[in-house]
């Protein structure tokens, strides 16, 4: 069994296209099937080639085309005949060869090897890289075209007639009045006789393939005739397949046609030019199986997040920085009230308020010492404040009966002490922003923002890489990964194990992953799910680890990209975050368009619209209008609110 690294299956963005982890698993399952085809062909000296999108991906980037969802191979007819004779007996039990079983009649235009059933057994999941749905590798068969165009044209007419008959039988059975005459006509045209049992459908397919082979060994061009019937330009020089070249694909060598350049030009034209992903149509192919499995599992279905309005609720959190500022502000207000009471001659009221004020100053001092240790500037100021209160209380008690106005200077002396206290507290308890990346590879999405914040005197930045886990096909977590040691050495790392979120209650937490439990392939440590993080801060910010090409929901060419937004938009982090900063206003519109298909309540969508900001991304650097500068400005504005 071929070994694919764990990170092969993680979500990624390539060529501006988001590839979800579940698609990566579909790729992995396809690779497992391809490895079986490769093994069997090598054992029996059968020649095959990777083809279509698989060949294009191998030649252009040594991997899958980002928006491709399956694998294709191609064989010349003689090689396919040898393959079809041995493949069924060679395949592992989970795989099925579909084309000509049960009596040897061909039952489709296309041969395929597939995982025939949805499997939730642990062993089957391990075998196919945790992919729970059927997977398939199509096998295209090439036949020779007649050298004479007129002869080939006549063959095409017969083949088209057969396709019409096949479609008719599949839809309506063989009850048409004209059907027997059509059968007789076919028998006159090709060396084939239908049986008397009238099991026409497999025999029609078989007749089709017999007629495809009429000129094999006589032509100079080949084609996959079921497709070429309607796309006559899709034909290849036979010599392009008379030899092979090994090409790397996902880290393994596979045979490509010796003249793969010509083959790719026939299929794609300028195949070096990247084109948009294209329409959704039946993408991804396993979409129908998702629906089936969802129906079977019902309430046990765990792949998709289900929105609840409580996810938008926001508990109020007060950290020590805010509490200490509230104390300092309260001291200032009380000092002003004492001055007012003193000026009105309410000496007794002033005197009775001083012990309580001193008690709270001591309380604040003890709390500061507990967090910052002894000898801090603010503690010294609080000690001076308490001493001044004591002196004022002593003086006011002694002078109360005679000349209390003499204490006015002492009372007014409290004000500058409190001014120094506020300044000292702001210096000692800076606004704390905690960044929670999971992957060093994605640090670039946060790095310029962290750099800018570290230059601010009023902000304390904590970079805290968090662990993440691989997730098995049944939803359980497996191997843990921690990449703290892989981050640039010039950035101090805060150990997630020693940081007490409940005690620190940072002013802002920036998360890089929005999925919580709903990414089927991997998960950050559940402690760091957005649902839990918002308990520890008043400002939970989500900044994506990626950017994509701009997505227009109304453009059919963006269909696949818009479909894949389900994997990173309709997720908990978007709901729990107080602010989500995406790469542009246009992308914000795409987010809201995807959310509108997920959530029906207009009021909820209006709330989300306010929380999602299309400001920019560090990954776009200084791109005007949506780069780092715009992101920083947006972030600081939100932070100061």
ROMIPA-781300 format. One line per 2 residues: number of its first residue (from 0); for each residue x, y negated, z of C-alpha. Coordinates in pm, 1 decimal. Example, Ala and Ser with C-alpha at 12.3 -4.5 7.8 and 13.67 -1.06 7.14 Angstrom:
2
0 = 1230.0 450.0 780.0; 1367.0 106.0 714.0
// end
This chain:
641
0 = 0.0 0.0 0.0; 139.4 -336.8 -100.2
2 = 220.3 -575.0 180.6; 70.4 -923.0 165.0
4 = 187.1 -1169.1 429.0; -67.4 -1300.9 679.7
6 = -37.2 -1656.6 547.9; -137.2 -1531.7 201.4
8 = -492.7 -1516.5 337.8; -511.4 -1856.6 503.7
10 = -712.3 -2139.1 351.0; -503.8 -2357.2 123.0
12 = -534.2 -2637.4 -130.2; -364.0 -2582.4 -463.7
14 = -396.9 -2802.8 -770.9; -636.1 -3017.4 -569.6
16 = -873.0 -2722.7 -516.2; -969.6 -2583.6 -175.9
18 = -932.2 -2204.2 -160.7; -1116.7 -2058.7 141.1
20 = -982.3 -1767.7 339.0; -1266.1 -1538.9 233.4
22 = -1167.5 -1589.9 -129.6; -810.7 -1501.5 -34.6
24 = -942.9 -1177.2 111.2; -1128.0 -1108.6 -212.6
26 = -796.3 -1160.3 -389.8; -629.1 -921.5 -147.2
28 = -892.4 -653.2 -205.6; -845.4 -700.0 -580.0
30 = -469.6 -665.7 -539.2; -524.3 -339.7 -351.9
32 = -728.6 -206.9 -644.8; -470.8 -333.7 -892.4
34 = -198.9 -150.4 -700.7; -397.9 171.4 -745.6
36 = -429.1 111.0 -1119.2; -56.8 42.6 -1135.4
38 = 25.9 358.7 -939.6; -191.4 581.8 -1159.0
40 = -62.1 432.9 -1483.1; 298.6 478.5 -1376.9
42 = 232.4 837.8 -1274.1; 84.7 929.8 -1613.8
44 = 291.2 696.5 -1830.8; -12.9 490.9 -1929.9
46 = 41.4 139.4 -2057.1; -176.8 -140.8 -1926.0
48 = -140.6 -517.3 -1894.5; -268.7 -786.2 -1665.9
50 = -501.6 -1008.2 -1863.8; -711.8 -1326.1 -1879.3
52 = -701.5 -1537.1 -1561.1; -469.9 -1287.8 -1392.0
54 = -215.5 -1319.0 -1673.1; -256.1 -1695.8 -1679.2
56 = -195.8 -1716.2 -1304.5; 111.1 -1492.9 -1324.6
58 = 268.3 -1692.5 -1609.7; 181.2 -2037.8 -1481.5
60 = 226.5 -2006.5 -1105.8; 303.9 -1644.5 -1015.8
62 = -24.6 -1619.2 -829.2; -397.3 -1650.8 -877.3
64 = -545.4 -1949.3 -1053.0; -696.3 -2140.6 -757.3
66 = -1052.2 -2122.9 -889.8; -1034.1 -1762.8 -1013.9
68 = -1218.6 -1501.4 -810.2; -1125.0 -1168.1 -966.2
70 = -858.9 -963.7 -1144.8; -850.8 -837.1 -1500.7
72 = -645.1 -575.8 -1683.2; -645.4 -476.1 -2047.9
74 = -554.2 -159.2 -2239.4; -538.1 -42.7 -2596.3
76 = -803.4 219.5 -2664.3; -563.8 518.7 -2677.9
78 = -416.4 425.2 -2339.9; -760.2 372.5 -2192.6
80 = -870.1 716.9 -2309.2; -579.5 874.9 -2119.7
82 = -655.7 657.3 -1819.3; -1025.1 747.0 -1812.3
84 = -939.4 1119.1 -1809.8; -734.1 1103.0 -1490.1
86 = -844.5 797.4 -1293.7; -1146.1 943.7 -1112.6
88 = -943.7 1228.6 -961.9; -658.8 997.4 -859.2
90 = -845.1 715.4 -686.5; -860.4 680.3 -309.8
92 = -1208.2 772.4 -170.7; -1325.7 412.4 -128.8
94 = -1284.1 333.1 -500.3; -1503.9 420.8 -794.6
96 = -1430.4 421.5 -1167.5; -1737.9 314.9 -1359.5
98 = -1769.2 374.0 -1732.3; -1831.9 729.3 -1840.1
100 = -1912.8 959.2 -1547.9; -2207.0 1199.6 -1523.9
102 = -2180.2 1381.4 -1849.9; -1916.8 1165.2 -2006.9
104 = -2148.2 908.5 -2165.1; -2034.5 547.6 -2156.8
106 = -2280.8 345.7 -1954.4; -2156.0 -8.0 -1999.9
108 = -1953.4 -230.8 -2226.1; -1694.1 -286.1 -1958.0
110 = -1497.5 -38.5 -1752.4; -1417.2 -124.9 -1394.5
112 = -1265.0 7.5 -1075.0; -1439.9 -114.5 -767.1
114 = -1510.7 -85.5 -398.6; -1859.9 41.3 -442.7
116 = -2008.9 -30.4 -100.2; -1994.9 -289.1 173.3
118 = -1784.0 -143.6 450.1; -1766.3 -254.2 810.2
120 = -1563.9 44.7 923.5; -1231.7 -64.0 1073.4
122 = -1032.8 173.7 852.4; -1193.3 46.8 531.8
124 = -1147.5 -314.7 637.7; -776.8 -256.5 704.9
126 = -735.2 -86.4 365.5; -879.8 -382.2 177.3
128 = -732.1 -665.6 379.9; -1041.9 -718.9 594.8
130 = -1266.7 -792.9 296.4; -1615.3 -657.3 380.2
132 = -1777.5 -682.2 37.2; -1746.7 -484.9 -285.3
134 = -1449.5 -586.0 -499.1; -1380.0 -509.3 -861.3
136 = -1105.3 -509.9 -1124.1; -1237.5 -516.8 -1478.0
138 = -1065.7 -308.0 -1745.6; -1097.0 -454.0 -2095.9
140 = -1040.5 -215.5 -2386.9; -889.2 -334.7 -2714.1
142 = -982.4 -184.1 -3049.6; -841.3 -246.7 -3394.5
144 = -1016.3 -484.4 -3629.7; -1059.4 -375.3 -3992.2
146 = -810.3 -534.9 -4225.7; -1088.1 -611.3 -4472.0
148 = -1297.2 -900.3 -4339.7; -1606.6 -786.3 -4525.8
150 = -1585.0 -439.8 -4375.9; -1529.7 -590.0 -4031.7
152 = -1827.4 -817.5 -4084.7; -2051.1 -517.2 -4160.6
154 = -1927.5 -344.6 -3846.3; -2012.2 -653.3 -3644.0
156 = -2368.2 -640.6 -3775.8; -2408.6 -284.2 -3656.9
158 = -2255.5 -362.8 -3318.5; -2488.9 -658.2 -3276.1
160 = -2780.9 -433.0 -3364.7; -2668.4 -192.0 -3095.4
162 = -2642.1 -468.7 -2838.4; -2998.0 -576.4 -2919.8
164 = -3120.9 -218.8 -2883.4; -2935.7 -177.8 -2553.8
166 = -3085.0 -498.5 -2417.1; -3431.4 -391.6 -2530.8
168 = -3406.9 -50.6 -2363.8; -3269.1 -203.7 -2043.4
170 = -3561.7 -444.7 -2029.5; -3851.0 -248.1 -2177.9
172 = -3745.6 113.2 -2217.2; -3750.2 299.7 -2551.7
174 = -4117.9 257.2 -2622.2; -4096.4 11.0 -2911.8
176 = -4261.9 137.9 -3230.2; -3958.3 51.6 -3442.8
178 = -3710.5 221.2 -3211.5; -3697.4 567.1 -3385.0
180 = -3626.3 404.1 -3721.6; -3347.8 199.4 -3565.4
182 = -3198.7 517.4 -3420.7; -3207.3 683.8 -3762.3
184 = -3038.5 382.7 -3918.8; -2760.7 392.4 -3661.3
186 = -2705.7 763.8 -3725.7; -2664.6 693.5 -4097.6
188 = -2408.1 422.5 -4034.7; -2181.4 593.9 -3782.1
190 = -2064.8 949.3 -3714.7; -2290.7 992.0 -3413.1
192 = -2607.5 1188.4 -3339.5; -2846.8 1116.0 -3056.3
194 = -2970.9 1406.8 -2845.8; -3332.1 1513.6 -2843.4
196 = -3373.6 1441.2 -2473.2; -3411.3 1075.0 -2550.7
198 = -3177.8 948.1 -2278.7; -3105.5 660.3 -2505.6
200 = -2931.9 403.3 -2289.4; -2604.0 585.3 -2214.1
202 = -2602.2 719.3 -2568.5; -2647.6 371.8 -2712.9
204 = -2351.0 252.9 -2510.7; -2155.1 553.0 -2626.9
206 = -2250.6 484.1 -2987.5; -2134.4 128.1 -2943.8
208 = -1792.1 244.2 -2827.5; -1767.6 506.8 -3102.0
210 = -1828.2 235.3 -3358.4; -1571.1 10.3 -3185.9
212 = -1308.5 276.5 -3259.4; -1378.8 326.3 -3629.7
214 = -1065.6 147.7 -3751.1; -824.5 225.0 -3469.5
216 = -478.9 299.0 -3605.3; -555.4 105.1 -3923.9
218 = -561.2 -258.3 -3820.4; -307.1 -528.3 -3741.4
220 = -531.5 -721.8 -3503.4; -713.3 -609.5 -3191.0
222 = -1000.0 -746.1 -2987.4; -1230.9 -671.3 -2700.3
224 = -1523.9 -628.7 -2934.4; -1820.3 -685.1 -2695.9
226 = -1683.2 -1035.7 -2641.4; -1540.9 -1092.5 -2987.1
228 = -1880.4 -1033.0 -3146.1; -1986.8 -1375.6 -3023.1
230 = -1644.1 -1535.6 -3003.9; -1482.9 -1437.6 -3332.9
232 = -1171.8 -1644.8 -3268.6; -1077.3 -1421.5 -2973.5
234 = -855.4 -1168.8 -3148.1; -490.9 -1085.1 -3100.5
236 = -204.0 -955.9 -3312.5; -166.5 -590.1 -3222.5
238 = 208.3 -627.2 -3195.2; 157.5 -859.0 -2898.1
240 = 69.1 -546.2 -2696.3; 335.7 -314.6 -2838.3
242 = 570.4 -364.5 -2547.5; 559.3 -518.3 -2204.6
244 = 733.0 -771.0 -1986.4; 727.9 -751.3 -1608.0
246 = 597.3 -1073.1 -1452.6; 575.3 -1156.2 -1082.7
248 = 224.8 -1191.9 -944.3; 173.3 -1254.3 -572.6
250 = 522.3 -1126.8 -505.8; 494.8 -804.6 -707.4
252 = 590.8 -725.3 -1069.8; 313.9 -632.3 -1310.9
254 = 319.7 -560.5 -1685.7; 226.2 -843.8 -1920.7
256 = 195.9 -815.6 -2300.8; 533.7 -860.1 -2466.7
258 = 396.8 -1163.2 -2651.4; 188.8 -1300.9 -2367.5
260 = 232.5 -1653.0 -2501.9; 25.3 -1573.2 -2811.2
262 = -232.0 -1384.5 -2603.0; -281.1 -1678.8 -2368.1
264 = -301.1 -1928.7 -2653.3; -577.7 -1723.5 -2815.0
266 = -776.6 -1718.4 -2489.4; -707.1 -2066.7 -2351.6
268 = -544.4 -2278.4 -2620.4; -296.1 -2503.4 -2438.5
270 = -278.7 -2279.7 -2134.5; -11.4 -2492.1 -1966.3
272 = -262.5 -2771.9 -1923.6; -457.6 -2744.3 -1601.5
274 = -829.0 -2797.7 -1630.1; -1092.9 -2861.8 -1366.4
276 = -1237.1 -2567.2 -1183.7; -1561.1 -2556.5 -1376.9
278 = -1921.9 -2485.6 -1289.1; -2037.8 -2279.4 -994.0
280 = -2252.3 -2034.4 -1193.8; -2188.0 -1695.8 -1029.0
282 = -1889.9 -1819.3 -828.9; -1788.9 -1658.5 -608.0
284 = -1880.5 -1315.6 -736.9; -1930.3 -1187.3 -381.3
286 = -2197.1 -1449.5 -305.4; -2476.2 -1198.5 -371.4
288 = -2316.6 -949.0 -135.0; -2298.6 -1212.9 139.5
290 = -2674.0 -1253.8 116.3; -2726.5 -877.7 129.4
292 = -2503.9 -831.4 433.4; -2662.7 -1130.8 604.9
294 = -3002.3 -966.4 558.8; -2871.1 -641.2 708.6
296 = -2691.1 -792.9 1007.5; -2959.2 -1058.8 1080.3
298 = -2885.6 -1212.9 1421.5; -2549.0 -1029.9 1431.6
300 = -2428.5 -1229.4 1130.4; -2123.5 -1423.9 1248.8
302 = -1969.0 -1576.5 937.1; -2171.5 -1896.9 911.0
304 = -2218.3 -2180.7 1156.4; -2579.1 -2269.3 1238.4
306 = -2636.4 -2633.2 1331.4; -2810.3 -2724.0 1656.3
308 = -2895.8 -3080.7 1753.3; -2724.8 -3034.7 2090.2
310 = -2396.9 -3019.4 1895.3; -2430.3 -3394.4 1842.1
312 = -2467.0 -3462.0 2214.1; -2178.2 -3645.2 2371.3
314 = -2100.3 -3619.5 2746.4; -1949.1 -3934.2 2896.2
316 = -1591.0 -3883.2 3009.5; -1391.4 -4120.4 3228.7
318 = -1019.1 -4069.8 3264.6; -787.9 -4214.1 3527.2
320 = -669.6 -4497.1 3302.0; -1026.6 -4619.5 3265.9
322 = -1102.6 -4565.7 3635.2; -788.9 -4753.5 3745.8
324 = -878.4 -5044.7 3516.2; -1228.5 -5043.4 3660.3
326 = -1077.5 -5059.2 4010.6; -851.6 -5349.4 3911.6
328 = -1139.0 -5535.1 3745.7; -1358.7 -5474.5 4050.8
330 = -1085.6 -5614.1 4277.3; -1074.0 -5930.6 4065.1
332 = -1451.9 -5973.7 4079.8; -1458.4 -5918.4 4454.7
334 = -1177.1 -6165.8 4506.6; -1379.1 -6423.1 4314.0
336 = -1685.5 -6346.1 4527.6; -1476.5 -6383.0 4843.8
338 = -1352.6 -6724.3 4730.1; -1709.7 -6829.9 4659.9
340 = -1831.4 -6704.3 4997.7; -1538.8 -6875.3 5167.9
342 = -1614.2 -7207.4 4997.1; -1977.0 -7179.3 5117.4
344 = -1860.1 -7123.0 5474.3; -1966.1 -6759.4 5489.6
346 = -1657.8 -6664.9 5688.4; -1816.0 -6366.6 5854.1
348 = -1906.7 -6214.6 5519.8; -1549.9 -6259.1 5395.7
350 = -1412.2 -6103.9 5709.4; -1640.3 -5799.0 5693.6
352 = -1557.2 -5732.4 5323.4; -1179.2 -5719.0 5367.5
354 = -1147.9 -5368.3 5531.1; -1348.5 -5203.1 5252.0
356 = -1139.9 -5378.8 4987.6; -821.1 -5264.6 5158.4
358 = -950.0 -4907.0 5186.8; -1017.4 -4888.4 4813.3
360 = -675.7 -5035.3 4735.1; -515.2 -4761.2 4944.8
362 = -728.6 -4501.3 4767.1; -611.8 -4628.2 4428.4
364 = -250.3 -4633.0 4543.4; -270.4 -4272.4 4663.2
366 = -425.6 -4165.3 4331.1; -150.0 -4342.6 4136.7
368 = 118.6 -4175.7 4350.0; -43.7 -3838.4 4293.6
370 = -12.5 -3884.3 3915.8; 304.3 -4089.3 3880.7
372 = 494.6 -4022.7 4203.7; 623.4 -4265.8 4458.7
374 = 784.5 -4598.5 4390.1; 583.5 -4712.9 4091.7
376 = 530.9 -5081.3 4025.2; 154.8 -5061.8 4066.8
378 = 188.8 -4888.8 4404.8; 426.0 -5161.6 4524.6
380 = 176.1 -5425.4 4410.0; -108.0 -5243.3 4584.3
382 = 99.9 -5230.9 4901.4; 154.7 -5605.1 4871.4
384 = -217.1 -5650.7 4811.6; -305.0 -5448.2 5121.8
386 = -52.9 -5643.9 5326.9; -201.7 -5972.2 5200.8
388 = -550.6 -5850.7 5291.7; -430.5 -5756.7 5639.7
390 = -266.5 -6096.2 5687.2; -578.7 -6270.6 5563.2
392 = -797.0 -6066.5 5799.2; -566.6 -6149.9 6093.1
394 = -553.1 -6519.4 6008.9; -925.7 -6545.3 5945.1
396 = -1005.1 -6372.3 6275.1; -781.0 -6611.6 6467.3
398 = -901.1 -6921.7 6286.8; -1267.7 -6839.8 6264.9
400 = -1367.0 -7047.6 6563.1; -1151.4 -7345.0 6486.9
402 = -1021.4 -7407.4 6133.6; -1093.0 -7115.6 5892.5
404 = -1036.1 -7341.0 5591.4; -666.5 -7308.5 5668.9
406 = -686.8 -6949.4 5534.3; -788.1 -7071.8 5191.5
408 = -430.5 -7061.3 5059.7; -392.0 -6699.3 5169.8
410 = -718.3 -6603.2 4997.5; -619.1 -6773.9 4672.3
412 = -285.6 -6592.3 4687.7; -465.9 -6263.9 4619.6
414 = -542.8 -6364.2 4260.4; -187.6 -6354.2 4114.7
416 = -124.9 -6022.1 4290.4; -427.4 -5872.4 4115.6
418 = -310.0 -6015.1 3781.5; 18.6 -5830.9 3823.5
420 = -169.2 -5513.2 3923.0; -369.8 -5501.8 3598.2
422 = -51.2 -5551.6 3393.1; 135.7 -5281.1 3585.3
424 = -147.9 -5030.0 3552.7; -165.6 -5088.1 3176.4
426 = 209.1 -5027.1 3154.6; 200.4 -4711.3 3364.8
428 = -123.2 -4566.1 3228.2; -109.9 -4619.7 2857.1
430 = -381.8 -4516.1 2622.9; -314.2 -4146.9 2566.2
432 = -367.0 -3986.3 2226.4; -320.1 -3609.2 2199.4
434 = -261.3 -3450.5 1857.9; -347.4 -3081.4 1817.6
436 = -199.0 -2941.9 1495.8; -174.4 -2566.2 1463.5
438 = 63.7 -2540.5 1169.4; 400.1 -2705.3 1109.8
440 = 326.9 -2682.5 737.0; 34.4 -2920.8 779.1
442 = 213.7 -3167.5 1007.0; 241.3 -3411.8 715.1
444 = -131.8 -3482.4 747.3; -65.0 -3640.4 1089.6
446 = 300.5 -3741.4 1092.3; 279.9 -4101.9 960.3
448 = -6.9 -4175.3 1198.5; 191.8 -4037.1 1492.2
450 = 493.2 -4243.6 1386.5; 284.3 -4562.6 1381.3
452 = 124.8 -4494.3 1718.5; 458.7 -4417.8 1883.1
454 = 571.8 -4770.6 1801.9; 285.7 -4922.9 1999.5
456 = 365.0 -5020.5 2358.4; 10.0 -4958.7 2473.0
458 = -13.4 -4599.9 2348.2; 130.1 -4271.4 2471.2
460 = 138.6 -4003.3 2203.5; 143.9 -3634.0 2287.2
462 = 215.4 -3387.1 2009.6; 76.5 -3053.3 2119.8
464 = 96.4 -2766.9 1868.5; -164.8 -2509.1 1958.3
466 = -171.1 -2133.3 1900.5; -384.8 -1972.0 1637.8
468 = -495.1 -1616.2 1571.1; -558.3 -1396.3 1272.8
470 = -919.0 -1283.1 1261.1; -1016.9 -930.0 1159.9
472 = -1302.5 -853.6 924.9; -1535.3 -772.3 1215.9
474 = -1478.7 -1118.4 1364.2; -1242.9 -1019.4 1646.0
476 = -911.3 -1198.4 1699.7; -584.2 -1016.6 1649.1
478 = -224.9 -1143.3 1623.2; -140.8 -1478.0 1784.8
480 = 89.6 -1733.5 1621.4; 255.9 -2036.4 1776.4
482 = 466.1 -2272.8 1565.5; 577.9 -2531.6 1819.8
484 = 944.9 -2453.9 1755.0; 896.7 -2519.1 1380.8
486 = 802.3 -2884.2 1415.6; 1068.5 -3152.3 1346.6
488 = 1308.5 -3165.9 1639.7; 1287.0 -3545.7 1674.6
490 = 929.7 -3514.2 1800.7; 892.8 -3421.2 2168.5
492 = 653.4 -3131.2 2206.9; 401.2 -3109.9 2488.5
494 = 346.2 -2751.0 2594.9; -23.4 -2670.1 2569.1
496 = 14.9 -2429.9 2862.8; 126.3 -2698.9 3106.5
498 = -104.6 -2981.3 3004.7; -414.7 -3012.8 3222.6
500 = -691.3 -3150.1 3002.5; -940.0 -3165.6 3288.6
502 = -702.6 -3379.8 3495.5; -558.4 -3592.1 3215.2
504 = -879.4 -3656.6 3017.5; -691.8 -3824.6 2730.8
506 = -840.9 -4131.7 2566.3; -839.2 -3963.3 2228.8
508 = -788.9 -3610.7 2096.7; -706.1 -3563.2 1729.5
510 = -781.6 -3218.7 1592.2; -664.2 -3083.0 1261.0
512 = -897.3 -2783.0 1234.8; -1279.4 -2815.2 1222.8
514 = -1381.1 -2449.7 1196.1; -1409.2 -2331.9 1559.6
516 = -1520.9 -1968.3 1540.2; -1643.6 -1984.3 1181.0
518 = -1333.6 -1941.0 971.2; -1347.4 -1570.3 882.1
520 = -969.7 -1533.3 844.9; -808.7 -1725.7 1130.5
522 = -893.4 -1928.3 1439.5; -722.3 -2170.2 1673.3
524 = -723.7 -2060.4 2035.3; -1091.8 -2081.1 2145.1
526 = -995.6 -2322.9 2423.0; -932.4 -2578.0 2146.5
528 = -1264.7 -2544.1 1970.0; -1422.7 -2882.1 1904.7
530 = -1720.5 -2788.6 2119.0; -1491.0 -2767.3 2422.4
532 = -1253.8 -3052.0 2338.5; -1525.3 -3314.8 2353.0
534 = -1565.0 -3236.7 2723.8; -1221.1 -3386.9 2784.4
536 = -1230.9 -3712.9 2590.4; -1463.1 -3988.2 2476.3
538 = -1299.8 -4002.8 2136.4; -1264.8 -3674.9 1949.7
540 = -1127.0 -3737.0 1599.9; -1102.6 -3487.5 1315.6
542 = -842.4 -3553.9 1047.0; -830.3 -3280.8 778.3
544 = -501.8 -3099.9 721.8; -560.3 -3124.7 347.4
546 = -678.1 -3342.0 62.1; -845.3 -3222.2 -255.9
548 = -922.7 -3375.5 -588.2; -1218.2 -3608.2 -567.0
550 = -1543.5 -3411.8 -589.8; -1854.7 -3538.3 -764.6
552 = -2154.0 -3322.4 -663.3; -2334.8 -3424.0 -984.1
554 = -2050.5 -3318.1 -1214.3; -2086.6 -2955.1 -1327.6
556 = -1708.2 -2930.3 -1365.4; -1682.5 -2980.1 -988.2
558 = -1931.5 -2700.2 -921.2; -1686.0 -2452.1 -771.2
560 = -1511.4 -2721.1 -565.7; -1845.4 -2846.7 -433.3
562 = -1951.2 -2491.1 -345.1; -1632.4 -2435.9 -146.5
564 = -1705.6 -2745.5 63.3; -1932.5 -2516.6 263.6
566 = -1618.8 -2371.4 420.3; -1491.5 -2701.5 563.0
568 = -1791.8 -2935.7 580.9; -2076.1 -2730.5 727.7
570 = -1865.5 -2643.1 1031.3; -1878.8 -2734.9 1403.0
572 = -1588.8 -2982.3 1403.0; -1778.1 -3223.0 1179.5
574 = -2069.9 -3221.1 1425.4; -1875.8 -3241.4 1751.5
576 = -1620.6 -3501.8 1641.3; -1694.8 -3863.4 1726.5
578 = -1514.1 -3961.6 1410.4; -1410.7 -3770.6 1098.0
580 = -1170.8 -3952.1 866.2; -1173.0 -3819.3 509.9
582 = -962.3 -3926.1 213.7; -1199.7 -4167.7 37.8
584 = -1546.4 -4317.7 25.3; -1623.3 -4094.4 -271.5
586 = -1527.7 -3787.6 -71.9; -1744.0 -3912.5 214.4
588 = -2036.9 -3913.4 -31.3; -1951.0 -3554.3 -127.6
590 = -1943.5 -3454.8 241.0; -2286.3 -3608.7 296.7
592 = -2423.0 -3444.3 -18.1; -2308.3 -3103.6 109.2
594 = -2446.2 -3176.0 457.3; -2782.2 -3278.9 310.7
596 = -2817.3 -2924.3 174.8; -2732.0 -2787.9 518.6
598 = -2935.1 -3014.5 747.1; -3287.2 -3132.2 669.3
600 = -3337.6 -3391.4 942.7; -3290.2 -3742.8 805.5
602 = -3203.8 -3883.5 1149.1; -2922.8 -3631.6 1192.2
604 = -2778.6 -3714.8 850.3; -2787.9 -4085.0 936.2
606 = -2589.3 -4016.6 1253.9; -2335.8 -3811.2 1062.5
608 = -2303.6 -4083.8 800.6; -2190.9 -4323.2 1073.6
610 = -1939.7 -4073.4 1212.7; -1772.1 -3985.6 880.0
612 = -1533.7 -4252.2 752.2; -1382.5 -4242.9 405.4
614 = -1067.6 -4433.0 499.2; -772.7 -4236.8 365.4
616 = -518.8 -3967.0 439.7; -151.7 -3952.1 535.9
618 = -111.8 -3694.0 259.1; -183.3 -3966.9 6.2
620 = 97.4 -4175.9 160.2; 70.0 -4530.5 24.8
622 = -196.0 -4471.3 -238.0; -380.7 -4797.0 -258.0
624 = -718.5 -4785.3 -92.8; -689.2 -4441.1 59.7
626 = -336.0 -4394.9 190.6; -167.1 -4399.1 529.2
628 = -217.0 -4771.6 587.8; -593.2 -4741.5 545.9
630 = -608.5 -4437.3 770.5; -407.8 -4613.1 1042.2
632 = -627.0 -4922.3 1028.8; -941.8 -4713.0 1052.9
634 = -802.6 -4504.5 1338.6; -693.1 -4805.3 1544.6
636 = -1027.5 -4973.7 1493.5; -1207.8 -4665.1 1618.1
638 = -966.3 -4629.0 1909.1; -1029.5 -4981.7 2027.0
640 = -1407.5 -4956.7 2024.3
// end
